[in-house]
Amino acid sequence: MIRTALADFVSLIFPQVCLACDEPLARGEDHICTGCRVQFPYTDYHKLPPNENPLARKFWGKLPVRYSLSYLRFLRRGRVQHLLHQLKYQGQRDIGRVLGRWYGTELADQGFATEFDLIVPVPLHPRKLAKRGYNQSDTFAEGLSMSLQVPWSATALRRTEHTSSQTQKNRAERWQNVAEVFEVSQQADILNKRILIVDDVLTTGATLEACAAALLAAGCSEVSIATIACAEN
């Protein structure tokens, strides 16, 4: 009782705010307020047959991607963009874990918990990882792992070259930028496994495509992808 009263007093003086809209959080809310959760632009792609999933079409004719999943739609200057900026550049790594847990619960409810053997985040180059201090995709992978009860590995895949930002590049330039920069660390870790590759945002899909190609070449049985958000283009 005393502890609750003290927590309420502290929250009045130093209120925690929603990392999506900057409004104060209510008791029991975890980094993101209920209002934002209700208004988020969910894709619900995990509820669609593969042939009706617009995300899956990005990989048709390129690689055999089993499932193409994304939690939210990325809308410029919207809540999702603000949230991902907090995750990627403001040190708010708990956002990735929270969103991963929430999305993982939805995926588990749809039967996806038995569809993957290992979750592999898109790796950062060691230089960028040292500068940022963490990989935002790792945090999302960790959250998904908690809800799906599927192991995740931050070391199964590694980035061998430090590439320039993908932000201002078109699809062809993005692919050229990442085509041969990923490799499997230990083949035994992924051999014959169904891999779920995860990242923060999917735009053209070039980075995920390059990761999937490296994993398939090393002998995993199949690949799927999941991201926090996807850009509609």
Helices and strands as residue ranges (DSSP letters): H 2-13, H 34-39, G 45-47, G 50-52, G 56-59, E 65-74, H 79-89, H 94-109, G 112-114, E 118-121, H 126-132, H 136-148, E 157-159, H 171-178, E 182-184, H 187-190, E 194-202, H 206-217, E 222-231
